[in-house]
Amino acid sequence: ETGVTQTPRHLVMGMTNKKSLKCEQHLGHNAMYWYKQSAKKPLELMFVYSLEERVENNSVPSRFSPECPNSSHLFLHLHTLQPEDSALYLCASSQELGNYGYTFGSGTRLTVV
Amino acid sequence: KQEVTQIPAALSVPEGENLVLNCSFTDSAIYNLQWFRQDPGKGLTSLLLIQSSQREQTSGRLNASLDKSSGRSTLYIAASQPGDSATYLCAVSPFLQTGANNLFFGTGTRLTVIP
């Protein structure tokens, strides 16, 4: 366990469903991130939050909606996804924004059918 | 835009062998470089973090070096074991002044250590 916990570990959803991914850290970190990992591609940054404020949205489609209610929790709300959105979604945190060591969670393996 | 390349994409070695994984990056203006390990279908585990002012970091059988001016890093694994089998990812973090908040990842080297 790295200190960053993601739930669920696996998720299968239909294209019309609505679901949420959850990330939790109690490391006292102030920045949290969502990354997407697709097969044979580098990890792609999706969203960045610092002290609960979104500071970056990396051209992500609106069917992905992040929420950061406090500095320990980060959600990714999903609706009307496409099969190409199937991937491993990774949450990470760092002490401060951008330039410190990152701690990653174990990820949620999402399959859209 | 920063690009990170890892070669080879896959590597198989017999148990006990020493090996080197390579990482190169196009923009030398980095703040730090981090090596991660990823087991199949799992998240990333941080192995070593090298600040831009450092030349190397060591942890157990692992040694990572950084040559910022040439845009290269290597991860040396001594006396490899089957448990070292995983994908190894290199990631660089840009200078804070750029305003960028991203880690730039390579696509990884998949290592198989054969018993």
Interface residues (C-beta under 8 A of the other chain):
Chain A: T2 V4 Q6 A31 Y33 K40 K41 P42 L43 L45 V48 S50 V55 E56 N58 L88 L90 A92 L97 G98 N99 Y100 G101 Y102 T103 F104 G105 S106 G107 R109
Chain B: V4 Y31 N32 Q34 F36 G41 K42 G43 L44 T45 S46 L49 L89 A91 S93 P94 F95 L96 A100 N101 N102 L103 F104 F105 G106 T107
